[in-house]
Amino acid sequence: MILVDVFVPSVNNVYDFQLDENTPVQRVIGEICELIGQKERCGLTGNAEELMLCSRNEKCILPGDCTLMACGVKTGNSLILV
């Protein structure tokens, strides 16, 4: 498990997440959307498959079919969900 912060511009908020580094990025996006929806008591608009998770540290889009570990995401990294 890794600890990261995720900035979500659509709600202008940063969230701390504990994520399994062996999970594919696309699945992580779905889990993040679900948890933010529960916390904010609203759903994120749009299709979760159209959202992208980006690394603020590496300044790149994380491929949906790769795991967080394969993308080099480590504890303390900052991500952006757009």
C-alpha positions, -999 to 999 in steps of 0.1 A, spaced: 0 0 0 12 35 -8 0 69 5 -6 96 -21 -25 129 -24 -48 134 -53 -59 168 -65 -93 169 -82 -98 202 -100 -135 196 -106 -141 199 -69 -110 220 -61 -99 197 -34 -69 175 -24 -76 140 -10 -52 116 8 -55 80 -4 -40 47 6 -38 27 -26 -27 -7 -36 3 -2 -59 -5 -35 -77 -39 -22 -89 -43 -10 -125 -46 28 -129 -81 26 -145 -94 6 -116 -78 31 -91 -96 59 -110 -130 42 -104 -123 36 -67 -112 73 -62 -143 85 -80 -165 64 -58 -148 74 -26 -149 111 -35 -186 108 -44 -193 93 -10 -173 119 9 -188 149 -10 -222 133 -13 -222 139 -50 -210 120 -80 -182 132 -103 -197 140 -136 -187 122 -167 -176 87 -175 -149 73 -152 -133 57 -182 -127 91 -197 -109 104 -167 -71 105 -165 -48 101 -135 -17 122 -139 16 123 -119 24 158 -107 59 146 -99 67 131 -133 44 155 -152 28 126 -172 -5 108 -177 -5 74 -161 -16 46 -186 -48 30 -175 -37 -5 -181 -5 -2 -160 -3 -6 -122 7 23 -100 40 4 -93 48 0 -130 41 38 -134 67 45 -106 41 59 -82 55 59 -46 44 70 -12 43 107 -9 36 113 -46 10 138 -58 -15 129 -85 -41 148 -104 -75 134 -115 -88 151 -146 
